[in-house]
Amino acid sequence: MDTQTVPSSRATDTRKWSTPTPPDTPASMTPQSESLSSSPEFVHLPDRPASTGTLPSKGYYPVQPHHHHHPSSSYLLWALLQTQAASHLPNASTSAPSCTPASENSADLPSHEDFGRTSSPPESLRKLAIKGQLMASAATTPSSPTISVQASTNRQQQDNQQQKAHEKEHHDTLLPAPAVAFSHALRSLNDLDGGIGGFGFTGQHNPIAYNSPYSQSIPSTAPGSPRIPPMRQNSGCVTPRIRPHATTLNIPGMTRSRVSPDGRIPERDVAAKLVVIMVGLPARGKSYITKKIQRYLSWQQHNTKIFNVGNRRRIAAGVIHKGDQPAPTSADGHDDHDPHDAPKRAATILLKGKDAPKITLEEDEPTTLDLNEHRDDLAPKDPIDQSAKFFDPKNEIAAKLREQVAIDTLDELLNYLLHQGGSVGILDATNSNVHRRKLLVEHIQQREPKLGILFIESICHDQNLLEANMRLKLAGPDYKDKDPHQSLADFRERVKAYESAYEPLGKWEEENDLQYIQMIDVGRKVIHHRLRGFLTAGIASYLTTFNLAPRQIWITRHGQSQDNQLHKLGGDSGLTERGHYYAQALYNFITFKRKEWLIEQKNKIASSTFPPAPGDHTPPYPELYQELDDKNFCVWTSMLKRSIESAEYFDADDDYDVKQWEMLNELNAGTFEGMTYEEIAQQYPEEYQKRSKDKLHYIYPGVGGEGYLQVISRLRDMVREIERITDHVLIVGHRSVCRVLMAYFMDLTRESIADLDVPLGMLYAIEPKPYGIEFHAYKYDEAQGWFKEMPNYRPQKTTDRNN
């Protein structure tokens, strides 16, 4: 626009400076030439502020016939704010900036802040309000599209006279705007276009600005229609639905749907279920891997079962009978008198012929292994020789029997998944060539093409590890009561027979887009291919945590707390005096057992020889030969006071690494926090009965309330961390946390988790072994300030709800 720059020589100009132009001034409001003053389409508005350093110039702004084209409310709001700012200035005679033009000295020019403090005189605001009312009236009158020229000229002359009078009276000062001008401007802004966005400064919509008969709807007088409830339907183009349902994450206790109210994989979602097929030569740790996977998935409440082809082969060959099968896992442990329990035999050798300690072992065989009646002709009356010749690929009779046994075992697995509520079935066999694996895949797809298939291959390059695995096999059912030298030689021949026809996973599986995982040296290296589904992803993550390092895992509850004395649930109270004594005894006992364990391990290394004999350590795994003196000892507590205080003596010893974990906190009782079981039974009898009927699935009401399934879910990462580390660890937890961890390591059934007896003063020691775990239990003797071992301890159901 055209502006008039102030010459440096005009120091006596009496025209005052104006404030800067607001940044949001519309382009349509740019001052026009003086020749437009006579046009009926333009109306004169107050002096428009010019840019900094220029004199103000008068302008005329277009007025369109429609109300939404008159000057923007943003500009008027800016003028109003300038007036309001001026009204808060001190006395004009002392602080108001001069209105005279600048002198030749550049320092006399008004600063940027001065511009912000200047404002229009009161008469200009009155003129502004009057013009705004006039324009609003014109905009809301459809019959008058424009403002007449005569009205515009008269109003302009009147405004000019008022402006001159005001300049004469206030030519050297700026006085605060009168209240009348402020109220007039506020009403003008509310009238113009309904304020900003059709709403006045009061925040209410102005109906005058929208006088169209179509702008407001007429309320209906018809009665409201009743709500129609949703009905089962298929919005797709095909009925019935043939596309498989989504196979997203299912976590018991953490997810819920119409078809799966408990969070488990529903029977409908067959695509979410999984067939795991093991691959690998003998003595590569396949059974060890399958047991770990089965224990981990079952602990997470996914129905998982192992189907061992080798055991069915022995039945078919007449080596063992169905009645010789090991008993299934239960809350009371396993049958100690199983004659075919290889790990127990290995432990007996380890203890110089004495009875083994109480060892909890995973079930490595299915509980029922039926052979179909029409296959009985394949089972010979006399036992078949199970030596290396039986596994020779050139032995057609043996090859036919082994192949049929594999298919029968697979059918049993599929029945478990499709008809018995199973989620994961694991086929434990060598499956060492493409022909066998192709046969299995085709058989699965014929019965149910939507089932997921995952191959897991165990490869062993470490000769020391392989030798240790072979020695463990000598105590198995194929070589029981036989000479160890001859048994080892025969087993090596068996491995060579498999190696002659062995084909690792790779090209064929990739060409057919099949999932597979390759584990090398029991987790030292893991290779994934085309993994899909939450179960396969969880298995792959879990397999990376495997290690065979000798170590101890200790689990105990905190010492007695103040809330324990009052039988209150939850809370965050500290220890009693008895609880502090327990913490001191716990520190002394763990320190003693740590030194004792180190001496025992060094003695085992020194006495390790072959062939296995009483007193030998079998098998001598490579991790055993690592430097044991460098093994750390971790102490993990929850973030509650009673747990932290129970580890206070460990925290004062630099030889222990103490850490607090929120995931180890006690189960949150929600609304019932701080109450006793008696109070809950009296005040909330329905909730009390509901919990008594199903403690595993029960969730405490109220904000933050949890159940045992929620505790299992938040301890999932904790279990993987315990499996991963090679150091000793002591967990000072709470009753629900200890129950859940004990259930994992001891492979207890889901019915035993919530009722497992874990009283105060009990200390549990778990040593992972290649064949399972070695378990010890100790009870606190308060009088002696020490712990005594309980050699005949068995997991049992709790009888005291307050302990």
C-alpha positions in Angstrom: 0.0 0.0 0.0 1.0 3.7 -0.4 2.5 5.1 2.8 4.1 8.5 3.6 7.5 8.2 5.1 8.6 10.8 7.7 11.3 13.1 6.4 14.2 13.5 8.8 14.0 17.3 8.5 10.4 17.6 9.7 10.9 17.7 13.5 7.8 19.9 14.1 5.1 17.7 12.5 2.2 17.6 15.0 0.7 14.4 13.7 1.1 11.6 16.2 2.6 8.2 15.6 0.3 5.1 15.3 0.8 1.6 16.5 2.1 -1.2 14.3 -0.2 -3.0 11.9 -1.8 -6.1 13.4 -0.4 -9.3 11.8 -3.7 -10.8 10.9 -5.1 -7.8 8.9 -6.9 -9.2 5.9 -5.7 -8.3 2.4 -9.1 -6.9 1.6 -8.7 -4.2 4.2 -5.6 -2.6 2.7 -6.1 1.2 2.5 -7.2 2.4 -0.9 -6.8 5.6 -2.7 -8.7 8.8 -1.6 -10.6 8.8 -4.9 -12.7 5.8 -3.6 -14.4 7.9 -0.9 -17.3 8.7 -3.1 -18.0 5.1 -4.2 -21.2 3.6 -2.8 -19.4 0.3 -2.3 -16.9 1.7 0.2 -17.3 3.1 3.7 -14.9 5.1 5.7 -13.5 3.5 8.9 -11.1 4.9 11.5 -7.6 5.8 10.7 -5.8 2.6 9.8 -2.5 2.3 11.6 0.4 2.3 9.2 3.6 0.3 9.4 6.4 1.4 11.7 8.3 4.5 10.7 5.5 5.8 8.4 2.7 8.3 8.9 -0.8 7.0 9.2 -2.8 7.1 6.1 -6.6 7.2 5.8 -8.2 4.5 3.8 -11.5 3.2 2.6 -12.6 -0.4 2.8 -15.0 -2.3 0.6 -18.5 -3.1 2.0 -20.2 -6.0 0.3 -23.9 -6.6 0.4 -23.5 -9.8 2.5 -22.7 -9.7 6.2 -19.8 -12.1 6.1 -17.7 -9.7 4.0 -17.5 -6.6 6.3 -14.2 -5.9 8.2 -12.9 -8.9 10.1 -13.5 -9.3 13.8 -9.8 -9.9 14.2 -9.0 -6.3 13.3 -11.6 -4.9 15.6 -10.5 -7.2 18.4 -7.0 -5.8 17.9 -8.2 -2.3 18.2 -10.1 -3.2 21.4 -7.0 -4.8 23.0 -5.0 -1.7 22.2 -7.6 0.5 24.0 -7.6 -1.8 27.0 -3.8 -1.7 27.2 -3.9 2.1 27.2 -6.4 2.2 30.0 -3.9 0.5 32.4 -1.1 3.0 31.7 0.0 5.4 34.6 -0.7 9.1 34.5 -0.2 10.3 30.9 1.7 13.3 32.0 4.5 11.2 33.5 4.7 8.0 31.5 2.9 8.3 28.2 5.1 8.5 25.2 5.2 11.6 23.1 3.0 11.8 20.1 5.2 14.2 18.2 7.3 13.0 15.3 10.9 12.0 15.7 13.7 14.4 15.3 16.7 13.9 13.2 18.4 12.0 15.9 17.6 8.3 15.4 17.7 7.8 19.2 14.5 10.0 19.5 12.5 7.5 17.4 9.9 5.6 19.5 10.9 2.1 20.3 9.0 -1.1 19.5 7.6 -1.3 23.0 6.4 2.4 22.7 4.4 1.4 19.6 2.8 -1.4 21.5 1.7 1.0 24.3 0.0 3.6 22.0 -3.7 3.5 21.4 -6.4 5.2 19.4 -8.2 8.2 21.1 -11.6 7.7 22.6 -13.4 9.4 19.8 -11.8 7.0 17.3 -13.2 4.1 19.3 -16.6 5.7 19.5 -16.5 6.1 15.7 -15.3 2.5 15.4 -18.2 1.2 17.5 -20.7 3.4 15.5 -19.4 2.2 12.2 -19.5 -1.4 13.4 -23.2 -1.1 14.4 -24.0 0.6 11.1 -22.3 -2.2 9.1 -23.9 -4.9 11.2 -27.3 -3.3 10.6 -26.6 -3.2 6.8 -25.5 -6.8 6.8 -28.6 -8.1 8.5 -31.0 -6.2 6.2 -31.5 -8.3 3.0 -33.4 -5.4 1.2 -30.4 -3.0 1.5 -27.4 -4.5 -0.3 -25.2 -1.3 0.2 -24.8 1.8 2.3 -25.9 5.1 0.6 -23.2 7.6 -0.5 -25.0 10.4 1.4 -24.9 8.6 4.7 -21.3 7.7 4.3 -20.3 11.3 3.5 -22.3 12.8 6.4 -20.8 10.4 8.8 -17.3 11.1 7.5 -17.7 14.8 8.0 -19.0 14.3 11.5 -16.1 12.0 12.4 -13.5 14.5 11.0 -14.8 17.3 13.2 -14.7 15.1 16.3 -11.2 14.0 15.4 -9.9 17.6 15.1 -11.5 18.5 18.4 -9.9 15.6 20.1 -6.4 16.3 18.6 -6.6 19.9 19.8 -7.4 18.9 23.4 -5.0 15.9 23.6 -2.2 16.8 21.2 0.6 15.9 23.6 -0.7 13.1 25.8 -2.6 9.8 25.6 -5.4 9.5 28.1 -7.1 6.2 29.0 -10.2 5.3 27.0 -13.5 6.1 28.7 -15.7 3.2 29.7 -18.4 4.3 27.3 -16.1 3.8 24.3 -15.0 0.4 25.7 -18.6 -0.9 26.1 -19.6 0.5 22.6 -16.7 -1.4 21.0 -17.5 -4.6 22.8 -21.1 -4.5 21.6 -20.0 -3.7 18.1 -17.7 -6.7 18.1 -20.4 -9.0 19.3 -22.8 -7.7 16.6 -20.4 -8.1 13.8 -20.8 -11.6 12.3 -21.8 -13.0 15.7 -18.3 -12.3 17.1 -15.5 -14.7 16.1 -16.6 -17.7 14.2 -20.3 -16.9 14.6 -20.0 -16.7 18.4 -19.8 -13.5 20.5 -17.2 -12.9 23.2 -19.6 -14.4 25.7 -19.2 -17.8 23.9 -22.9 -17.9 22.8 -24.1 -18.3 19.3 -25.7 -15.2 17.7 -28.8 -16.2 15.8 -29.2 -12.8 14.1 -26.2 -13.4 11.9 -27.9 -16.5 10.4 -31.4 -15.3 9.5 -31.9 -17.9 6.8 -35.0 -20.1 7.3 -32.8 -23.1 6.5 -30.1 -22.4 9.2 -32.2 -23.8 12.1 -33.9 -27.2 12.1 -37.4 -27.6 13.3 -37.7 -30.0 16.3 -39.5 -33.2 15.5 -42.7 -34.1 17.3 -42.6 -37.8 16.3 -42.0 -40.3 19.1 -38.5 -41.7 19.5 -37.7 -45.0 17.7 -36.9 -48.0 20.0 -33.2 -49.1 20.0 -32.7 -52.3 18.0 -30.2 -54.6 19.7 -27.3 -55.9 17.5 -27.9 -59.3 15.8 -25.3 -61.8 14.7 -24.5 -61.3 11.0 -21.8 -61.4 8.5 -21.1 -58.0 6.9 -18.8 -59.6 4.3 -19.7 -60.6 0.8 -19.6 -64.4 1.6 -22.0 -66.2 3.9 -21.0 -68.3 5.8 -17.6 -66.9 6.6 -14.8 -69.0 5.1 -11.8 -66.7 6.0 -10.0 -67.8 9.2 -10.3 -65.5 12.1 -7.5 -63.2 13.3 -4.8 -64.9 15.3 -3.8 -62.1 17.6 -2.3 -62.4 21.1 -4.2 -64.5 23.6 -3.1 -64.1 27.3 -5.3 -65.9 29.9 -6.4 -63.3 32.4 -5.3 -60.4 30.3 -7.5 -60.7 27.1 -11.1 -61.5 26.8 -13.5 -62.0 23.9 -16.9 -63.5 23.1 -15.5 -66.8 22.0 -12.7 -66.8 24.7 -14.0 -65.3 28.0 -10.9 -66.7 29.9 -8.3 -65.5 27.4 -7.2 -68.9 26.2 -7.0 -69.9 22.5 -10.6 -70.7 21.6 -11.6 -73.9 19.8 -12.8 -71.8 16.9 -9.4 -70.2 16.2 -7.6 -73.3 14.8 -5.2 -71.1 13.0 -3.8 -69.9 16.3 -2.9 -73.4 17.4 0.5 -74.8 16.8 2.2 -78.1 15.9 5.9 -78.0 16.9 8.0 -80.6 15.0 11.4 -81.3 16.5 14.3 -82.0 14.1 17.8 -83.2 14.9 20.2 -86.1 15.4 20.2 -88.1 18.6 21.9 -86.6 21.7 21.3 -83.0 20.4 19.1 -82.0 23.3 15.8 -82.2 21.6 14.0 -83.7 24.6 15.6 -81.0 26.9 14.2 -78.3 24.6 10.7 -79.8 24.3 10.4 -80.1 28.1 11.4 -76.5 28.6 8.9 -75.3 26.0 6.1 -77.4 27.4 6.7 -76.2 31.0 6.9 -72.5 29.9 3.7 -72.6 27.8 1.7 -74.7 30.3 2.7 -72.2 33.1 1.2 -69.4 30.9 -2.0 -71.5 30.8 -1.7 -72.6 27.2 -2.6 -76.3 27.0 0.6 -77.9 25.8 1.6 -81.6 25.5 4.6 -83.6 24.3 4.2 -86.6 22.1 7.4 -88.7 22.0 7.8 -90.9 19.0 10.7 -92.8 20.6 8.6 -94.0 23.4 5.9 -95.2 21.1 8.6 -97.0 19.1 9.7 -98.8 22.1 6.2 -99.9 22.8 5.7 -101.1 19.2 9.1 -102.9 19.3 8.1 -104.6 22.6 11.0 -103.1 24.6 8.6 -101.5 27.1 4.9 -101.8 27.8 2.2 -99.3 28.3 2.1 -99.9 32.0 5.7 -98.8 32.3 4.8 -95.2 31.4 5.9 -92.5 33.9 3.1 -90.9 35.9 1.9 -87.5 34.8 3.0 -84.3 36.6 0.9 -83.5 39.7 1.1 -81.2 42.6 2.7 -84.0 44.7 5.6 -84.5 42.3 6.5 -87.5 40.2 6.6 -91.2 41.0 9.9 -92.0 42.6 9.8 -95.7 41.6 9.6 -95.3 37.9 12.1 -97.9 36.6 12.5 -96.0 33.3 13.3 -92.6 34.7 16.7 -91.9 33.2 17.4 -88.7 35.1 16.8 -90.5 38.4 19.3 -93.2 37.4 21.8 -90.5 36.6 21.3 -88.9 40.0 21.7 -92.2 41.7 25.1 -92.7 40.0 26.0 -89.2 41.0 25.3 -90.0 44.7 27.4 -93.2 44.8 24.5 -95.5 44.6 22.4 -93.8 47.3 18.8 -92.7 46.7 18.5 -89.4 44.9 17.2 -86.3 46.6 13.8 -85.0 45.9 14.0 -84.1 42.3 11.1 -82.7 40.3 11.3 -83.7 36.6 9.2 -82.7 33.6 7.0 -85.3 32.0 8.8 -86.3 28.9 6.3 -88.8 27.6 2.6 -88.6 26.9 0.3 -90.0 29.6 -1.4 -92.3 27.1 0.1 -93.9 24.0 -2.4 -95.9 22.2 -1.6 -97.9 19.1 -4.6 -98.3 16.8 -6.0 -101.8 16.7 -5.4 -102.2 13.0 -1.7 -101.5 13.6 -1.2 -104.3 16.2 0.2 -106.5 13.5 3.2 -104.2 13.2 4.0 -104.8 16.9 5.9 -108.1 17.1 5.3 -110.6 19.8 9.0 -110.8 20.6 11.0 -107.6 21.4 12.9 -106.2 18.4 16.5 -105.4 18.7 16.9 -101.7 19.3 20.6 -101.6 18.5 22.2 -99.4 15.8 21.1 -101.9 13.1 17.4 -101.0 13.8 18.1 -97.4 12.7 20.0 -98.2 9.6 18.2 -96.5 6.6 18.7 -99.7 4.6 16.6 -101.7 7.1 13.3 -101.5 5.3 11.2 -103.3 7.9 12.5 -101.1 10.7 12.1 -98.0 8.5 8.5 -98.9 7.8 7.8 -99.4 11.5 9.4 -96.2 12.5 7.5 -94.2 9.8 4.2 -95.7 10.8 4.9 -95.0 14.5 5.6 -91.4 13.6 2.3 -91.0 11.8 0.3 -92.6 14.6 1.9 -90.3 17.1 1.1 -87.3 14.9 -2.5 -88.4 14.7 -2.7 -88.5 18.5 -1.2 -85.0 18.6 -3.8 -83.7 16.1 -6.6 -85.2 18.0 -5.4 -83.4 21.1 -5.4 -80.1 19.3 -8.6 -80.5 17.3 -10.8 -82.4 19.8 -9.4 -82.2 23.3 -8.8 -78.5 23.8 -5.1 -78.5 23.2 -3.3 -75.3 22.0 0.2 -76.6 21.3 1.4 -80.2 20.5 5.1 -81.0 20.3 6.2 -84.0 18.2 9.5 -85.1 19.7 11.5 -87.2 17.1 14.5 -86.9 14.9 12.6 -86.2 11.6 16.1 -86.1 10.1 15.3 -85.9 6.3 13.1 -84.0 3.9 11.0 -87.1 3.0 9.9 -87.6 6.6 9.1 -83.9 7.2 7.2 -83.6 3.9 5.1 -86.6 4.9 4.3 -85.0 8.3 3.3 -81.6 6.7 1.1 -83.3 4.1 -0.6 -85.3 6.8 -1.3 -82.2 8.9 -2.7 -80.2 6.0 -5.0 -83.1 5.0 -6.6 -83.1 8.5 -6.6 -79.3 9.1 -4.9 -76.9 6.7 -5.3 -73.9 9.0 -3.1 -75.4 11.7 0.3 -73.6 12.3 3.4 -75.7 11.8 6.8 -74.8 13.4 10.0 -76.8 12.9 12.7 -76.5 15.7 16.1 -78.0 14.9 18.7 -78.6 17.5 22.3 -78.6 16.2 25.3 -79.3 18.3 28.8 -78.4 17.2 30.4 -78.4 20.6 32.1 -81.8 21.0 32.3 -81.5 24.7 28.5 -80.8 24.9 27.8 -83.7 22.5 29.9 -86.1 24.6 28.0 -85.0 27.8 24.7 -85.7 26.0 25.8 -89.1 24.9 26.8 -90.1 28.4 23.4 -89.1 29.7 21.8 -91.4 27.1 23.6 -94.3 28.7 21.1 -94.2 31.6 18.1 -94.2 29.3 15.7 -97.0 28.6 17.5 -98.3 25.5 20.7 -99.0 27.5 19.6 -99.8 31.0 21.6 -102.4 32.9 24.1 -102.7 30.0 27.8 -102.3 29.9 28.6 -98.6 29.6 31.5 -99.1 27.1 29.4 -101.3 24.8 26.4 -98.9 25.2 28.5 -95.9 24.2 29.9 -97.7 21.1 26.5 -98.8 20.0 25.0 -95.3 20.5 27.8 -93.8 18.3 26.9 -96.3 15.6 23.3 -95.2 15.9 24.2 -91.6 15.4 26.3 -92.4 12.3 23.3 -94.3 10.8 21.2 -91.1 11.2 24.0 -88.9 9.9 24.2 -90.8 6.7 20.7 -89.7 5.7 20.4 -86.5 7.6 19.2 -83.3 5.9 19.1 -80.1 8.0 16.4 -77.5 7.7 16.8 -75.0 4.9 15.9 -75.0 1.2 12.8 -77.2 1.2 11.2 -75.4 4.2 12.0 -71.9 2.7 10.6 -72.9 -0.7 7.4 -74.0 0.9 7.2 -70.9 3.2 7.4 -72.9 6.4 8.4 -71.5 9.8 11.5 -72.9 11.5 14.0 -72.1 14.2 17.5 -73.5 14.4 19.2 -73.7 17.8 22.9 -74.2 17.8 24.7 -75.5 20.9 21.6 -75.2 23.1 20.8 -71.5 22.4 24.3 -70.1 21.8 23.1 -69.2 18.3 19.5 -69.1 17.1 18.2 -68.7 13.5 14.6 -67.8 12.7 12.7 -68.1 9.4 9.3 -66.7 8.6 7.9 -66.7 12.1 4.2 -65.9 12.3 1.8 -65.9 15.2 2.2 -64.9 18.9 3.0 -68.4 20.0 5.9 -68.9 17.7 7.2 -65.4 18.6 7.0 -66.2 22.3 8.7 -69.6 21.8 11.6 -68.0 19.8 12.1 -65.4 22.5 12.1 -68.0 25.2 14.6 -70.2 23.4 17.2 -67.4 23.5 17.3 -67.6 27.3 18.6 -71.2 27.5 21.8 -71.9 29.3 23.2 -75.0 31.1 25.4 -73.1 33.6 25.3 -74.6 37.1 23.7 -72.2 39.5 21.2 -71.9 42.4 17.9 -70.2 42.5 16.6 -69.4 46.0 12.9 -68.4 46.7 11.5 -67.2 50.0 8.9 -64.9 51.4 9.8 -61.8 53.4 10.0 -61.8 57.2 7.0 -61.3 59.3 5.4 -57.8 58.8 3.1 -55.7 61.0 0.2 -56.5 58.7 1.0 -60.2 59.0 0.4 -60.0 62.7 -3.0 -58.4 62.1 -3.8 -60.9 59.2 -4.4 -58.0 56.8 -4.1 -58.3 53.1 -1.7 -56.2 51.1 -0.5 -52.9 52.5 3.0 -51.7 52.7 3.9 -52.1 56.4 7.5 -52.8 57.6 8.9 -55.8 59.4 8.3 -56.7 63.0 11.2 -57.5 65.3 10.8 -61.1 64.5 10.9 -60.2 60.8 14.3 -58.5 61.2 15.7 -61.5 63.0 14.5 -63.6 60.0 16.3 -61.3 57.6 19.6 -61.7 59.6 19.3 -65.5 59.7 18.5 -65.6 55.9 21.7 -63.6 55.2 23.9 -65.9 57.3 22.4 -69.1 55.9 22.7 -68.1 52.2 26.3 -66.9 52.7 27.1 -70.3 54.2 25.4 -72.3 51.5 27.0 -70.2 48.8 30.5 -71.2 50.0 29.4 -74.9 50.5 28.1 -75.1 46.9 31.3 -73.8 45.5 33.3 -76.5 47.2 31.0 -79.2 46.0 31.2 -78.1 42.4 35.0 -78.1 42.4 35.0 -81.6 43.9 32.7 -82.8 41.1 35.1 -81.4 38.5 38.1 -83.1 40.1 36.4 -86.5 40.3 34.8 -86.5 36.8 35.8 -89.6 34.9 34.5 -92.1 32.3 32.9 -94.6 32.2 30.2 -93.6 34.7 30.7 -95.1 38.1 29.5 -94.4 41.6 30.9 -91.0 42.6 31.3 -89.6 39.1 29.5 -86.5 37.9 27.5 -87.5 34.9 27.2 -85.7 32.6 30.2 -83.2 32.8 28.7 -80.3 30.9 31.2 -77.7 29.6 29.8 -74.9 31.7 30.9 -76.7 34.8 34.5 -76.1 33.9 34.1 -72.3 33.9 35.6 -70.2 36.6 33.2 -70.6 39.5 34.8 -68.1 41.7 33.6 -65.3 39.4 29.9 -66.2 39.8 27.9 -63.4 41.2 25.0 -63.6 43.6 21.9 -61.4 42.9 19.2 -60.6 45.5 15.9 -59.4 44.0 13.1 -57.9 46.1 9.8 -56.2 45.4 9.3 -52.5 46.0 7.4 -53.0 49.2 8.9 -52.2 52.6 8.6 -55.7 54.1 10.5 -57.2 51.1 13.2 -54.5 51.0 13.8 -54.7 54.7 14.2 -58.5 54.5 17.2 -58.0 52.3 18.8 -55.2 54.4 21.8 -57.4 55.4 22.5 -58.4 51.8 22.4 -54.7 50.8 25.1 -53.9 53.3 27.4 -56.6 51.8 29.2 -55.5 48.6 29.5 -59.1 47.5 25.8 -59.2 46.8 23.9 -57.3 44.0 20.6 -56.2 45.4 17.8 -54.8 43.2 14.1 -54.0 43.6 11.5 -55.1 41.0 8.0 -53.8 40.8 6.8 -56.9 39.0 7.6 -58.8 42.3 5.0 -56.9 44.2 2.3 -58.7 46.0 -1.0 -59.4 44.3 -3.1 -56.2 44.6 -6.3 -56.9 46.5 -8.1 -53.8 45.2 -11.0 -52.7 47.4 -10.0 -55.4 50.0 -6.5 -54.0 50.6 -6.0 -53.7 54.4 -8.9 -56.0 55.2 -8.8 -59.5 56.8 -10.4 -62.6 55.3 -12.9 -62.6 58.2 -13.9 -59.0 57.3 -14.3 -59.9 53.6 -16.4 -62.9 54.4 -18.7 -60.8 56.6 -19.0 -57.6 54.5 -18.7 -59.2 51.0 -20.0 -62.8 51.3 -20.6 -63.1 47.5 -17.1 -62.0 46.6 -15.7 -64.3 49.3 -17.6 -67.3 47.9 -16.6 -66.5 44.3 -12.9 -66.4 45.2 -13.2 -69.7 47.2 -14.6 -71.5 44.2 -12.0 -70.4 41.7 -9.0 -68.6 43.1 -6.9 -68.9 39.9 -9.3 -66.9 37.8 -10.7 -64.6 40.5 -9.8 -60.9 40.2 -10.2 -58.7 43.3 -12.7 -55.8 42.7 -11.7 -52.2 42.7 -9.0 -50.0 41.2 -5.8 -52.0 40.6 -7.3 -55.3 41.7 -5.5 -58.4 40.4 -5.7 -62.2 40.2 -3.2 -65.0 39.9 -3.4 -64.9 36.1 -2.4 -61.2 36.2 0.6 -62.1 38.4 1.6 -64.8 35.9 1.5 -62.3 33.1 3.7 -59.7 34.8 6.2 -62.4 35.9 6.7 -63.7 32.4 9.7 -61.4 31.8 11.1 -62.2 35.2 11.1 -65.9 34.4 12.9 -65.4 31.2 15.5 -63.3 33.0 16.0 -66.0 35.6 16.5 -68.5 32.8 19.0 -66.2 31.0 21.4 -65.3 33.8 24.2 -67.6 34.8 24.6 -66.2 38.3 23.0 -67.3 41.6 19.8 -65.4 42.5 17.7 -65.1 45.7 14.1 -63.8 45.3 12.5 -62.3 48.4 8.9 -62.1 47.4 5.4 -62.5 48.6 3.0 -65.4 48.8 1.3 -65.1 45.4 4.6 -64.4 43.7 6.4 -67.3 45.3 3.4 -69.6 44.4 3.6 -68.6 40.7 7.4 -69.0 40.5 7.4 -72.3 42.3 4.7 -73.6 39.9 6.9 -72.7 37.0 10.1 -74.4 38.1 8.3 -77.5 39.6 5.9 -77.8 36.6 2.8 -77.9 38.7 -0.7 -78.1 37.3 -2.8 -75.0 37.0 -5.1 -76.2 39.7 -2.2 -76.3 42.2 -0.9 -72.7 41.7 -3.4 -70.7 43.8 -3.5 -73.2 46.7 0.2 -74.1 47.0 1.4 -73.9 50.6 4.1 -71.3 50.8 4.2 -70.2 54.5 6.4 -67.7 56.1 9.8 -69.0 57.2 10.2 -71.5 54.2 13.2 -71.3 51.9 13.4 -73.2 48.6 16.5 -74.0 46.6 16.3 -75.0 42.9 19.3 -76.1 40.8 18.6 -76.4 37.0 19.9 -79.7 35.5 19.9 -81.0 31.9 17.3 -83.6 33.0 15.1 -81.2 35.1 15.7 -79.5 38.5 17.2 -80.5 41.8 14.9 -79.3 44.6 15.6 -78.7 48.3 13.4 -77.2 51.0 14.5 -75.5 54.3 12.4 -74.4 57.3 13.4 -71.5 59.6 14.1 -72.5 63.2 13.5 -69.3 65.1 15.0 -70.5 68.3 18.3 -71.4 66.6 18.3 -68.6 64.2 19.1 -71.1 61.4 17.4 -73.2 58.6 16.9 -76.9 58.7 16.5 -79.0 55.6 13.3 -81.0 55.1 14.4 -84.1 53.1 10.8 -85.4 52.6 9.2 -82.1 51.7 6.4 -82.3 49.1 4.4 -79.4 47.6 1.1 -79.5 49.3 -2.2 -77.6 49.5 -2.4 -74.8 52.0 -4.6 -75.2 55.1 -4.1 -71.8 56.7 -5.5 -68.9 54.6 -3.7 -66.3 56.8 -0.2 -67.8 56.5 
